[in-house]
Amino acid sequence: MWVSQNYCARQYNVKKLLNMLIYSSNTPKKGYADSAISQIFSLSCLRSLPFAAPSYAGVIKYKGVFMAITDWPVNERPREKLLMQGAASLSDAELLAIFLRTGVHGCSAVELARDLLQSFGGLRQLLEANQSSFCAAKGLGPAKFTQLQAVLEMNRRHLAQELEQGSVMDNPGSVSEYLMSQLRHLKREVFACLLLDSKHCVLGFEILFQGSISSAQVHPREVVKTALSYNAAAIILAHNHPSGIAEPSVADRQITERLTNALALIEVNVIDHIIIGSATPVSFAERGLL
């Protein structure tokens, strides 16, 4: 090695080592080249350098070495990785880091994202956090909250437009995705209807009843009135379980039967009743409960 480990540990910080590697190697001078970074990774002395990470804004420990994200190999940087391999290849922390764009003093965007995910308990909990708890977290605030709400609303509208393209029977998965985007984040139980025409194309979506954290009172008369107002030929019933457990209760089965009978009097067919929880939705139709 061109510089001893003891000398390295005593005299040089990370930035000086980076510069020395670039100027002393045969690598063309083009910033922090990947080949130079690979050499830095091989310096075991960097793992024991006596400096405090908070003194380096935007620096993170990567493979045992403290360095800025911009100094990582290209295929390891979140933005470049997304462009080369697709969004599905990124971890929750990497996706969140792209949304955050920047970190805070002494903490890169990726490191901040990891801290936030740990603090909130996961990505879903962070995305569904209320304004006060979201804005109170390190590195977040009103601007990020409004940006996040705009992104979530764009996603809901995208799913709605996708659902309106044709018959819901052609893509049952899109129905579940749309209903999850509308109901899963709600803290109280609500009852909703997806109203369809004779070709099972979407006419509208209505939240009809809102209840407590554990139940919502459903009145068949109001469901019938809504179906008539849309001139619907079919309907998909839906409600959420804020507890996260989507298994249908005895009360869920009873109200489904009552609604099916009431709607049959005006020749409106109940195609399904979908319960939204924290995981996979439960379909009455798939369970053979209709």
C-alpha positions in Angstrom: 0.0 0.0 0.0 1.3 3.4 -0.9 0.6 4.8 2.5 0.9 2.9 5.7 -2.2 2.2 7.8 -0.8 3.8 10.9 0.2 7.0 9.0 -3.2 7.0 7.4 -5.1 6.8 10.6 -3.0 9.6 12.2 -2.8 12.1 9.5 -5.6 11.8 6.9 -9.3 12.2 6.9 -11.6 10.6 4.3 -11.6 13.5 1.9 -7.8 13.7 1.8 -7.6 10.0 1.1 -10.0 10.3 -1.7 -8.0 13.1 -3.3 -4.7 11.2 -2.9 -6.1 8.1 -4.5 -7.3 10.0 -7.5 -4.1 11.9 -8.0 -1.8 9.0 -7.3 -3.6 6.3 -9.4 -3.5 5.9 -13.1 -7.2 6.6 -13.3 -8.1 9.6 -15.5 -9.1 12.6 -13.4 -12.9 12.6 -13.7 -14.2 13.2 -10.2 -14.4 10.3 -7.8 -14.1 7.5 -10.3 -15.5 4.1 -9.5 -12.1 2.4 -9.7 -10.6 4.9 -7.2 -13.6 4.2 -4.9 -12.9 0.5 -5.1 -9.4 1.1 -3.9 -10.8 3.1 -1.0 -13.0 0.2 0.0 -9.8 -2.0 0.2 -8.2 0.3 2.8 -9.1 -1.4 6.1 -7.7 1.6 8.0 -10.7 3.7 6.9 -12.9 1.5 9.1 -11.1 2.8 12.2 -10.6 6.4 11.4 -11.2 8.5 14.6 -13.7 11.1 13.3 -17.3 11.7 14.1 -19.8 11.2 11.3 -21.9 14.3 12.2 -19.1 16.6 11.2 -19.5 15.5 7.6 -22.8 16.7 6.1 -24.4 14.1 3.8 -21.8 11.4 4.6 -22.8 7.8 5.2 -20.9 4.6 6.0 -20.8 2.5 2.8 -19.2 -0.9 3.0 -17.4 0.2 6.1 -16.3 3.5 4.7 -17.7 6.9 5.4 -18.4 8.8 2.2 -21.1 10.9 0.5 -23.7 9.2 -1.7 -22.3 11.0 -4.7 -19.1 9.2 -4.2 -20.6 5.7 -4.2 -20.2 3.5 -7.3 -22.8 4.6 -9.8 -24.9 1.4 -9.7 -25.2 1.7 -5.9 -26.6 5.3 -5.9 -30.4 5.2 -5.4 -31.3 7.5 -8.3 -28.9 5.8 -10.8 -30.0 2.4 -9.5 -33.6 3.2 -10.2 -32.9 4.3 -13.7 -30.8 1.3 -14.5 -32.7 -1.5 -12.7 -36.2 -0.1 -12.1 -37.9 1.1 -9.0 -38.7 -2.4 -7.8 -35.0 -3.1 -7.3 -34.7 -0.4 -4.6 -35.2 -0.9 -0.9 -37.8 1.1 1.1 -35.0 3.3 2.4 -33.6 3.9 -1.1 -37.1 4.9 -2.4 -37.7 7.2 0.5 -34.2 8.7 0.1 -35.1 9.7 -3.5 -38.3 11.3 -2.2 -36.4 13.2 0.5 -33.8 14.3 -2.0 -31.3 15.5 0.7 -30.3 14.5 4.1 -29.6 16.7 7.2 -26.3 17.8 8.7 -24.1 14.7 9.3 -26.7 12.4 7.8 -27.2 11.4 4.1 -30.6 11.0 2.6 -30.4 7.2 2.7 -29.3 7.2 6.4 -32.1 9.6 7.2 -34.6 7.4 5.4 -33.4 4.4 7.4 -33.8 6.3 10.7 -37.3 7.5 9.7 -38.5 4.0 8.7 -37.2 2.7 12.1 -38.8 5.5 14.0 -42.3 5.2 12.3 -42.2 1.4 12.2 -42.1 1.0 8.4 -42.9 2.6 5.1 -46.7 2.3 5.3 -46.8 3.8 8.8 -44.7 6.8 7.6 -46.9 7.4 4.5 -50.1 7.2 6.6 -48.7 9.4 9.5 -50.8 12.5 10.4 -49.4 15.9 9.8 -48.2 16.6 13.4 -46.3 13.4 13.8 -44.9 13.6 10.3 -43.7 17.2 10.6 -42.1 16.5 14.0 -39.7 14.0 12.6 -36.1 14.9 11.8 -35.6 16.0 8.2 -39.3 16.4 7.5 -41.7 19.3 7.7 -44.8 20.9 6.1 -43.2 21.1 2.7 -42.5 17.4 2.6 -45.9 16.6 4.1 -47.7 18.5 1.3 -45.5 16.9 -1.3 -46.2 13.4 0.1 -50.0 14.1 0.1 -49.9 15.2 -3.5 -48.0 12.0 -4.5 -50.5 9.8 -2.6 -53.5 11.6 -4.2 -51.9 11.3 -7.7 -51.6 7.5 -7.0 -55.3 7.3 -6.0 -56.4 9.2 -9.1 -54.2 7.0 -11.3 -55.8 3.9 -9.8 -59.3 5.4 -10.3 -58.6 6.2 -14.0 -57.2 2.8 -14.6 -60.4 1.3 -13.1 -62.5 3.4 -15.4 -60.9 2.0 -18.5 -63.2 -1.0 -18.9 -65.1 -3.7 -17.1 -64.0 -4.4 -13.5 -64.4 -8.1 -14.3 -61.5 -7.9 -16.7 -59.1 -6.9 -13.9 -60.3 -7.8 -10.4 -56.9 -6.9 -9.0 -57.3 -3.3 -9.9 -60.5 -3.1 -7.8 -58.7 -4.3 -4.7 -55.8 -1.9 -5.3 -58.2 1.0 -5.7 -60.2 0.2 -2.6 -57.0 -0.2 -0.6 -55.8 3.2 -1.7 -59.2 4.7 -0.6 -59.8 2.9 2.7 -56.7 1.2 4.2 -55.3 4.4 5.7 -58.5 5.4 7.5 -58.5 5.2 11.3 -62.2 4.7 11.6 -64.4 2.1 10.0 -66.2 3.2 6.9 -68.6 1.5 4.5 -68.4 2.3 0.7 -69.9 1.2 -2.6 -68.4 1.0 -6.1 -71.3 1.5 -8.4 -71.3 -0.2 -11.9 -73.4 -0.2 -15.1 -74.7 -3.2 -16.9 -71.3 -3.8 -18.5 -69.6 -3.6 -15.1 -67.9 -0.3 -15.9 -67.5 2.1 -13.0 -70.1 4.8 -12.5 -68.8 6.1 -9.2 -67.5 5.5 -5.8 -69.2 6.6 -2.6 -68.4 6.4 1.1 -71.8 6.1 2.6 -71.3 5.5 6.3 -68.6 6.3 8.8 -68.4 4.8 12.3 -66.1 4.2 15.2 -62.8 2.5 15.3 -64.5 -0.8 15.4 -67.8 -0.5 13.5 -70.0 1.5 11.2 -73.8 1.4 11.1 -75.1 0.4 7.6 -78.6 1.2 6.6 -79.8 -0.7 3.5 -82.2 2.1 2.5 -79.3 4.5 1.9 -77.5 2.0 -0.2 -80.6 1.4 -2.3 -81.0 5.2 -2.7 -77.4 5.6 -3.9 -77.7 2.7 -6.4 -80.9 4.3 -7.8 -79.3 7.8 -8.0 -76.5 6.3 -10.2 -78.9 4.1 -12.1 -76.5 1.3 -11.3 -77.0 -2.3 -12.5 -74.5 -3.8 -10.1 -72.5 -2.9 -7.0 -69.4 -3.9 -5.1 -69.6 -3.3 -1.4 -66.5 -2.5 0.6 -65.5 -1.5 4.1 -62.3 -1.4 6.1 -61.2 -2.9 9.4 -58.9 -0.4 11.2 -57.6 -3.3 13.3 -55.8 -4.5 10.2 -57.5 -8.0 10.4 -59.7 -8.4 7.3 -61.5 -11.5 8.3 -65.3 -11.1 8.0 -67.3 -11.0 11.2 -70.8 -12.5 11.8 -72.1 -8.9 11.5 -70.3 -8.4 8.2 -72.0 -11.6 6.8 -75.4 -10.5 8.1 -75.3 -7.0 6.6 -74.1 -8.4 3.3 -77.1 -10.7 3.2 -79.5 -7.9 4.1 -78.0 -5.6 1.4 -78.1 -8.3 -1.2 -81.7 -9.0 -0.6 -82.6 -5.3 -0.5 -80.8 -4.5 -3.8 -82.3 -7.5 -5.5 -85.7 -5.8 -5.2 -84.5 -3.1 -7.5 -82.6 -5.5 -9.7 -79.1 -4.4 -8.7 -76.7 -7.3 -8.4 -74.1 -7.5 -5.6 -70.9 -8.7 -7.3 -68.7 -8.7 -4.2 -68.1 -7.4 -0.7 -64.5 -6.6 -0.1 -63.0 -6.1 3.4 -59.8 -4.0 3.5 -57.2 -4.7 6.3 -53.5 -4.2 6.6 -52.6 -7.0 4.3 -54.4 -8.8 1.4 -58.1 -7.8 1.1 -60.8 -10.5 1.7 -63.3 -11.0 -1.0 -66.7 -12.5 -0.2 -67.1 -13.7 -3.8 -63.7 -15.5 -3.7 -64.7 -17.1 -0.4 -68.0 -18.2 -1.7 -69.9 -16.1 0.9 -72.3 -14.4 -1.6 
